[in-house]
Amino acid sequence: MKFTEAQLEQAFIELLGKEEIPYQLGETIQRSPEEVLIKEDLQEFLMKQYQPDEITVSEVESIIRDLEKFPASDLYESNKAIMEIISNGFLLKREDPAKKDIYIQLVDYKGTNKYSQALTEQNSETEAIAADKDLGYQTISDNNIYKVVNQLEIFGYEKRIPDAIMYINGLPLVVIEFKTAIREDATIHNAFIQLTVRYKRDIPELFKYNALCVISNGVNNKTGSFFAPYEFFYAWRKITGFENEVDGIPSMYSMIQGMFNRNRLRDIIHNFIYLPDSSKKDVKIVCRYPQYYAARKLFENIKKQMRPDGDGKGGIYFGATGCGKSFTMLF
């Protein structure tokens, strides 16, 4: 089976819907044409999340203004700064000096470690998939607002309409670009160029907030950093880490059910994206699936085997040359 771009877009939207990431048509979102944030969602999340701290509307508006102030002209440094805020949060100074400052997280990461620990404790593919279902959003819920949006017209230096954007709390964290597998001259490399050349030139504001990108023609489905070369985009070939690797159209399902499981996606954004403190190049590393599952299993086993209750042996990790062992250890 080969997809047209419209069919592929619809397939992604339907599969993401099964991961409880609902769909919204871009033209129904209230915003100015040049805006890439869904401010209403971010405001709603922050007001609800920090209601016990009596956060005010003006304080929330100041948070949004501060995000928008990062210049798109220095895209890498702005993305680095915003990803630091998204991953680690920040301290909000209160308008009322009598009130205690609040530590703000723009994403609710509650439950991701518990979820990952439970999955890594399984001993087989069957157990892991069963746990994946049992540990869904009923038992490990979060307060985030998820959306996948298409047909969103963005007016920058030129008007552009990305194929799909995944939002969490109004933040456009994932940009997805499709190409049909029917036409020989339309490859996923063309999708890569669309993202990293045309969109970067015309709507750089969108990528200030970008955590990762996806390029797909249905048969080839790859993800990577916006700043990475094409050869570093990589398929996500396992769902829980226990299955056999898949390729082709099944890799579309493994990517969406694996990487875009809501708990796992939050974990990746929180713990598995690396930007060095200083670099001569625009370096941003998004984990590959072997690095993610290996690091999670190692981490949970190390904790389990810690003395005095354990034997102090964390386990052994075998990795071939060039597989990214250094980044696995970093994660």
C-alpha positions in Angstrom: 0.0 0.0 0.0 1.2 3.5 -0.9 -0.3 6.7 0.5 -1.1 10.0 -1.1 -0.1 12.9 1.2 -3.7 13.5 2.2 -4.2 9.8 3.1 -1.0 9.7 5.0 -1.9 12.9 6.9 -5.3 11.4 7.8 -3.7 8.1 8.9 -1.3 9.9 11.3 -4.2 11.9 12.7 -6.3 8.8 13.3 -3.4 6.9 14.9 -2.5 9.8 17.1 -6.2 10.0 18.1 -5.9 6.4 19.4 -3.0 7.7 21.6 -5.5 10.3 23.0 -4.0 13.1 21.1 -7.1 14.8 19.6 -7.3 16.6 16.3 -8.1 20.2 15.5 -8.3 21.9 12.2 -5.9 24.9 12.0 -8.4 27.4 10.7 -10.6 26.9 13.8 -7.9 28.1 16.2 -8.2 31.7 17.4 -4.9 33.5 16.8 -3.1 36.1 14.8 -1.8 34.8 11.4 1.9 35.2 12.5 1.4 33.5 15.9 2.6 29.9 16.3 1.6 29.4 20.0 -1.9 28.5 20.9 -2.0 31.0 23.7 -5.5 30.0 24.9 -4.2 26.4 25.7 -1.1 27.6 27.4 -3.0 30.0 29.5 -5.7 27.4 30.4 -3.0 24.9 31.4 -1.0 27.3 33.6 -4.1 28.8 35.3 -5.4 25.3 36.2 -2.0 23.8 37.1 -1.0 26.7 39.4 -4.5 27.6 40.8 -3.4 26.4 44.3 -0.6 29.0 44.1 -3.1 31.7 43.1 -1.3 32.5 39.9 -2.8 35.5 38.1 -3.8 36.1 34.5 -1.3 38.9 34.2 1.5 36.6 35.5 0.5 34.0 32.9 0.5 36.6 30.2 4.0 37.7 31.3 5.2 34.1 30.9 3.8 34.0 27.3 5.4 37.4 26.5 8.7 36.2 27.8 8.6 33.1 25.5 7.7 35.3 22.5 10.6 37.6 23.2 13.2 35.0 22.2 14.4 36.1 18.7 13.8 33.8 15.8 16.8 35.5 14.1 19.1 33.5 16.4 17.1 30.3 16.1 19.5 27.8 17.6 20.2 29.8 20.8 16.5 30.6 21.2 15.5 27.0 20.8 18.2 25.9 23.3 16.9 28.5 25.8 13.3 27.5 25.3 14.0 23.8 25.5 15.8 24.4 28.8 12.6 26.1 30.1 10.3 23.4 28.8 12.5 20.6 30.2 13.5 22.0 33.5 11.1 24.8 34.3 11.8 28.2 35.8 11.1 30.3 38.9 8.4 32.9 38.5 8.8 36.0 40.5 5.5 37.1 41.8 3.8 40.4 41.1 2.9 40.5 44.8 6.2 40.4 46.8 4.3 39.0 49.7 3.6 35.8 47.8 6.0 33.0 47.5 7.7 32.5 44.1 6.4 29.6 42.0 8.5 27.0 40.2 6.7 26.8 36.8 6.7 23.8 34.5 5.2 24.4 31.1 4.5 20.6 30.7 3.1 18.4 33.4 5.7 15.5 33.6 3.9 13.7 36.4 3.9 9.9 36.0 6.5 9.5 33.3 9.1 7.9 35.5 6.6 5.6 37.1 5.3 4.6 33.7 8.8 3.9 32.3 9.8 2.0 35.5 6.8 -0.3 35.2 7.5 -1.1 31.5 11.2 -1.8 32.1 10.3 -4.3 34.8 8.5 -6.6 32.3 10.4 -9.6 31.1 8.8 -10.2 27.7 7.1 -8.5 24.8 3.7 -9.8 25.8 4.1 -8.5 29.4 5.4 -5.2 28.2 2.5 -4.6 25.8 0.0 -5.7 28.5 1.6 -3.2 30.9 1.6 -0.5 28.2 -2.2 -0.9 28.0 -2.7 -1.1 31.8 -0.6 1.9 32.4 -2.6 4.2 30.1 -4.0 7.5 30.9 -6.5 6.2 33.5 -3.8 5.2 36.0 -1.1 7.7 35.0 -2.9 10.8 34.0 -1.5 14.2 33.3 -3.0 17.6 33.0 -1.6 18.6 29.7 -3.6 19.7 26.7 -2.6 17.7 23.6 -3.5 18.5 20.0 -2.5 17.6 16.5 -3.2 20.4 14.1 -3.2 20.6 10.3 -4.0 23.3 7.8 -2.5 26.0 10.1 -1.5 29.0 8.0 1.5 30.7 9.4 2.5 34.1 8.0 6.2 34.8 8.5 8.5 36.1 5.7 6.2 34.0 3.5 3.0 32.1 4.2 3.6 28.5 5.0 1.2 25.6 5.9 3.0 22.8 7.7 1.4 19.4 7.2 0.9 18.7 10.9 2.0 20.2 14.2 1.7 18.4 17.5 1.0 20.8 20.4 1.3 20.3 24.1 -0.2 23.1 26.2 -0.2 25.4 23.2 3.5 24.8 22.5 4.3 23.5 18.9 6.7 20.8 20.0 6.6 18.5 17.0 6.4 19.4 13.3 5.5 16.6 10.9 6.0 16.8 7.1 4.7 14.3 4.7 5.6 13.3 1.2 3.7 10.8 -1.0 5.3 7.5 -1.9 3.4 7.4 -5.2 5.5 9.9 -7.0 9.2 8.9 -7.5 10.3 12.6 -7.4 8.8 13.1 -3.9 10.9 11.6 -1.2 11.2 12.0 2.5 14.4 13.9 1.8 12.2 16.5 0.1 10.3 16.6 3.4 13.5 17.2 5.2 14.4 20.1 2.9 10.9 21.5 3.3 11.4 21.6 7.0 15.0 22.7 7.3 15.4 25.0 4.4 12.0 26.5 3.3 10.3 26.6 6.7 13.4 27.7 8.5 13.7 30.6 6.0 10.1 31.6 5.9 8.6 30.7 9.4 11.5 30.4 11.8 9.2 31.5 14.7 7.7 28.0 14.7 11.0 26.3 15.4 11.9 28.3 18.5 9.6 25.8 20.4 10.4 22.7 18.4 11.5 19.6 20.3 11.7 17.3 17.3 10.6 16.7 13.7 9.1 13.8 11.8 9.4 13.2 8.1 7.3 10.4 6.5 6.0 8.9 3.3 4.2 6.1 5.1 6.8 3.5 4.2 9.8 5.5 5.5 9.1 7.2 8.8 11.9 9.0 10.6 12.4 11.5 13.4 15.2 13.7 14.4 16.4 17.2 15.5 15.5 20.2 13.4 19.3 21.0 13.5 20.5 17.5 12.5 21.7 16.5 9.1 19.3 14.2 7.1 21.4 11.1 7.8 20.8 11.5 11.5 17.0 11.2 11.1 16.1 7.7 12.4 13.1 5.3 12.4 11.4 4.4 15.7 11.1 0.6 15.2 9.8 -0.6 18.6 6.8 0.2 20.7 7.8 -0.9 24.2 11.5 -1.9 23.5 10.8 -5.7 23.7 9.5 -6.4 20.2 11.4 -7.3 17.1 12.4 -4.3 14.9 10.0 -3.4 12.2 10.4 -1.4 9.0 8.2 -0.1 6.2 4.6 0.7 7.0 4.7 -1.1 10.4 7.3 1.5 11.4 4.6 4.2 11.1 2.6 2.3 13.8 5.7 1.6 16.0 6.7 5.3 15.9 3.2 6.6 16.8 2.5 3.9 19.4 6.0 4.0 20.7 7.5 7.5 20.6 4.1 9.3 20.6 2.6 7.4 23.5 1.8 10.4 25.7 3.7 9.2 28.7 6.8 8.3 26.6 6.7 11.5 24.6 6.8 13.6 27.8 9.7 11.4 29.0 11.6 12.0 25.8 11.0 15.8 25.9 11.9 15.9 29.6 15.0 13.6 29.7 16.2 12.6 26.2 16.9 15.7 24.2 20.5 17.1 24.6 21.8 20.5 23.7 25.4 21.2 24.8 26.2 24.2 27.0 28.5 25.4 24.3 29.2 24.2 20.8 30.9 25.5 17.6 28.0 24.0 15.7 24.2 23.9 16.1 24.2 20.6 18.0 20.9 19.1 19.2 20.6 15.4 19.9 17.2 13.6 20.0 17.5 10.1 21.3 17.1 7.1 19.0 14.9 4.3 20.2 17.7 1.9 21.2 19.2 4.7 23.3 15.9 5.5 24.9 15.0 1.9 25.9 18.6 1.0 26.9 19.0 4.1 29.1 15.6 3.5 30.7 16.3 -0.2 31.4 19.8 0.5 32.7 18.6 3.3 35.0 15.8 1.3 36.5 18.1 -1.8 37.0 20.8 0.3 38.6 18.3 1.7 41.1 17.0 -1.8 41.7 20.4 -3.3 42.4 21.7 -0.4 44.6 23.3 -1.5 47.9 22.5 -2.4 50.6 19.4 -4.2 49.2 21.0 -5.1 45.9 24.3 -6.4 44.7 25.5 -3.1 43.3 25.7 -4.5 39.7 23.8 -2.4 37.3 24.1 -4.7 34.3 26.0 -4.8 31.0 25.1 -2.9 27.8 26.4 -4.2 24.5 26.6 -1.6 21.7 28.1 -1.8 18.2 30.5 0.9 16.9 28.7 4.0 15.9 25.4 3.1 17.7 25.6 6.1 20.0 26.8 4.6 23.3 28.2 7.9 24.5 24.8 9.5 24.2 23.1 6.5 25.8 25.4 6.9 28.8 24.7 10.7 28.8 20.9 10.1 28.9 
